[in-house]
Amino acid sequence: MGEDLEAGFDVFRKHEEVDEHLDSLLESLMKYEQEKEKRVDVDIVTWRGMLTKIMTVRVLPFIPYSSRVFGLGGDLW
């Protein structure tokens, strides 16, 4: 293919202080809704990694996975 698969590794910066809970995602959505003065039209709120796990659970049943899901205002969290 001729592509350099190591491109960017020399400038990569890992962010150690990352809040991976839904709290920060919820706060961001709330701030956006307050600024735009309208509700975000979504059905599911999750992180990309969680959605990947959900989508692969049937294909990779040997990998343990558990999660909590709750409904709020018609949305799944």
N, C-alpha and C positions, 0 to 999 in steps of 0.2 A: 504494500500500500504506500510505502514511502513516507509515512507519518511518524513523527517523533513522539512516542508515547511517554517520554519523560519531560516533555515541554511543560514548564510551569512549576515543576517540583522545586527548583532552586529559589523561587520567590513565594512559595506557599507559606502562609502563616496560620497556625492552628489557634483558634480562640478557645482558651481554657475555661473562661467564665461564661458558659452558655447555659441558659435556663431552658431545659428541655421539657418543662411541664406545660400543660395547656393554659396555665395562668397567664403566661406572657402572650400567648396567641390570642386569648380572650381579651386581654387588655388592649392589644393592637386593634382587634376588631371593634371594641367599644370606642376607642379613640377615633377610628376611621368613621364610624357611624355618627359620632358627635360632630365631627368636622363637616361631614357631608350632609348631616341632618336627614339621613334616611337609613333604613335597615339594609344590611348586606343580605342578598337573596341567595342563601346556601341551604343545603340539606344535611351535609356531613362536614364536621370540622375535625381535622386530625393532622398529624404530621405525616410527611411523605413516607418515612420509615415505617410508621404504623400501618399505613395503607398497603405498603409492599408486603408486610407480614400477613395482613388479612387476605390479600389476593393470592399468596403462595401457600396458604395453609393446606389446601386440598392437594397441591402438587408435591409438597414437602411435609407430609404428615409426621415424619420422625423428628422434626424440630419442634421442641416444646414452645408453646406460645399461650399467653394469657393476657387479658386486657379487661378494662372496665369501660362500659359504655353506658351513657345515660342520656335521656331526652330532656331538652330544654327549649321551650318555645317552638316545638315542632321540628327541631334539629337534633341530630345525633352527635354527641360529644364523646 
